[in-house]
């Protein structure tokens, strides 16, 4: 690799505040915030809106919302029950 052209790859904590869930991984994400992790070290902190702890696909609370009736129109058009 060429010197000084790649971002720093380092441990970073990602936190999903809605699910009260955080995990430590490696990333090049830039942030000014830090957090003290369970190992006593301080790591950069990135807050995210959705993670596997809060996304309906991963939590099993996924719902299909069809407010326009598109599924029913599709079924009628192609004679599906």
C-alpha positions in Angstrom: 0.0 0.0 0.0 1.1 3.5 -0.7 1.8 5.6 2.4 -0.6 8.3 3.6 -3.4 7.7 1.2 -5.5 5.2 3.1 -7.7 6.1 6.1 -6.7 4.8 9.5 -8.3 1.4 10.2 -8.8 1.1 14.0 -11.2 -0.3 16.6 -14.5 1.6 16.8 -17.6 1.2 19.0 -20.9 1.4 17.2 -23.9 2.1 19.4 -27.6 1.7 18.6 -29.2 4.0 21.2 -32.7 2.9 20.5 -31.9 -0.8 21.3 -29.4 0.0 24.0 -26.8 -2.1 22.2 -23.2 -1.5 21.3 -20.5 -3.5 19.7 -16.8 -3.1 19.1 -15.4 -3.7 15.6 -12.8 -2.3 13.3 -13.6 0.6 11.0 -12.3 3.7 9.2 -15.3 5.8 10.3 -14.4 9.3 11.5 -15.9 10.6 14.7 -15.0 13.1 17.5 -16.9 11.2 20.2 -15.3 8.5 22.4 -16.6 5.9 24.9 -14.9 3.8 27.6 -15.5 0.1 26.7 -15.8 -2.8 29.1 -12.1 -3.5 28.8 -11.3 -0.2 30.3 -9.9 1.4 27.1 -11.3 4.4 25.3 -12.5 4.0 21.7 -14.1 6.2 19.1 -17.9 6.1 19.2 -20.3 6.1 16.2 -24.1 6.3 17.0 -26.3 4.5 14.5 -30.1 4.6 14.0 -30.5 0.9 13.1 -28.5 -2.2 13.9 -29.1 -5.9 14.0 -30.5 -5.4 17.5 -33.3 -3.1 16.4 -34.0 -3.9 12.7 -37.2 -5.8 12.3 -35.7 -8.3 9.8 -33.2 -9.5 12.4 -35.6 -9.2 15.5 -38.4 -11.2 13.8 -40.9 -8.3 14.2 -41.0 -7.6 10.5 -44.4 -6.5 9.1 -45.6 -6.1 5.6 -47.6 -2.9 5.3 -49.7 -2.5 2.2 -51.7 0.7 2.5 -52.4 1.2 -1.2 -53.8 -2.3 -1.9 -51.0 -3.1 -4.4 -50.9 -6.7 -3.3 -54.6 -7.2 -3.8 -54.5 -5.6 -7.2 -51.6 -7.8 -8.2 -53.5 -10.9 -7.1 -56.7 -9.9 -8.9 -54.8 -9.1 -12.1 -53.0 -12.5 -12.2 -55.9 -14.5 -10.8 -54.2 -15.5 -7.6 -56.0 -16.2 -4.4 
